Amino acid sequence: MAKLQLKNLRKQFTPNVIPVKDINIEVEDGEFLTLLGPSGCGKSTLLRLIAGLETPTQGRVIIGDRDVTNVAPGDRNIAMVFQSYALYPHMTVFENISASLKLRKIPPDEIQRRVNDVAQKLDLDNLLARKPKEMSGGQRQRVALARSLVRNPEVFLLDEPLSNLDALLREQVRAELKQLFNAQQKPVVYVTHDQTEAMTLSTKVAILSDGYLQQLDAPHQIYSCPANKFVAGFVGSPQMNLLTLKCEENYAILGDFKIYLPDFSARKKQIIMGIRPEDIRFSAAENFGTTIKGKVVLVEDLGKEKLLILQVENSEQNIKALVPYKQTWDELVTIELPPKQIHWFDVESGDRLLQ
């Protein structure tokens, strides 16, 4: 059994290009860690550092009780699945899956057993004689997965393996991946920019921005208790409402409306209020401190729901509300902001204010 540890990991290409900045992460056996963030945040570089394809400027990579920071990729006992599948076009499925075993001089009987076992798990039994050009994208992706599984590595690394698949196939393969790695009980590190993949596959999610680790937590905790303004705005679709508001005594001011503030230890002149569109609901009555009025200026039809863009009365601020498809409304509506669903962030640091 192995545990993956990243200790003060940093990668600096030039004085101004530092894609990975002092990252500390542990991934236990059976944990599925997803690295999530916008393009350029450092997630792929971090994966390459774990794989040994890049050498860290500082810090250590530890697998089990072995420091592999300066160990060659082929000697780390890891398996990596790439976005491009990286299959040998002239080889059959069987030959692609078994290539790494032959290089390690595994006996032929053992190779046959391992390939048959993993092919059965991934429903490739009837495709072993085919070549990559004779298969669909989903089938080729399963071959790439089989090639990594057959090695029985200590750590699995996956770099956006579903991004080349269409939406329906991505959903199918995503479900297969979850079952597959639940059975493996090995550390998995998965890179994606797709929030749905991150939230459904992971036991832990690491949110990265500009090379820094913003939050490392369970998917539900990332969603319900974002550590800062960046995480709050990045995770969730539709995006969380984030409004910078003036403060007066115990209230945040939005247009002509006052919203109750929690009892923060230090009173502030300004504050950032965050609330998810799905947590806003229509109200039949006005309640001081929890309701506001707004004019519906735009409606986006999302199928089973509608996203309303409301301009707050006597304000230039807009707020988004997600409502059921059959919901009806007048031009001017009253909406409720449940206090327990409001997130408060510091204007200067962007950090979450505990409440």
Helices and strands as residue ranges (DSSP letters): E 4-11, E 20-27, E 32-36, H 43-51, E 58-63, E 66-67, G 73-75, E 78-81, H 93-103, H 108-121, G 125-127, G 132-134, H 137-149, E 155-159, H 167-184, E 188-192, H 195-201, E 204-209, E 212-217, H 219-224, H 229-234, E 241-248, E 251-254, E 257-260, E 270-275, G 277-279, E 281-282, E 291-301, E 305-312, E 318-324, E 332-336, G 339-341, E 343-345
